[in-house]
């Protein structure tokens, strides 16, 4: 083994098989869970001609084999924007965190493109997918939660139901949770399709 470069390490072997075996031993992983690239091939002459090979190896990201991650990697390689991402898996949710010089485009029109990515990736994933960029989700949830709680208090005081504009599933979930935290208030989705409106009204109206 040669020197370490962050999470990558260099290995020198008599041939490719030997170098990969050294990587398997160092990382305690089978080669199917490793990425590697050949750095150089060296030839030594000590009476007998011999060759050595140098590779850089590193563990595969556990999330890189998910269909959604494979699709996104291929798509972004053709996408005319400088956008990259990293992934993490937690509690059966696969997170895609976007970054890059053109990331601001994902956040235009209230995160329309970012949420479109989330919708598409969820269609091809057996895990729930959430996308984020520059803490968009945290800011969005805070703003939407404060807005609907204000509307809910108005409904409580006046007794007049309110119907919100069309929202995607992610936004509707925030609204349902926020309103139902207010005693005596509840919500229901109306309309059909991907985008739906939400009715905010008194829980007594259901009785």
Secondary structure, 3 states (H helix, E strand, C coil): CCCEECCEEEEEECCHHHHHHHHHHHHCCCHHHEEEEEEEEEEEECCCEEEEEEEEEEECCCCCCCHHHHHHHHHHHHCCCCCEEEEEEECCEEEEEEECCCHHHHHHHHHHHHHHHHHHHHHCCCCEEEEECCCHHHHHHHHHHHHHHHHHHHHHHHCCCEECCCECHHHHHHHHHHHHCCCCEEEEEECCCCCEEEEEEEHHHHC
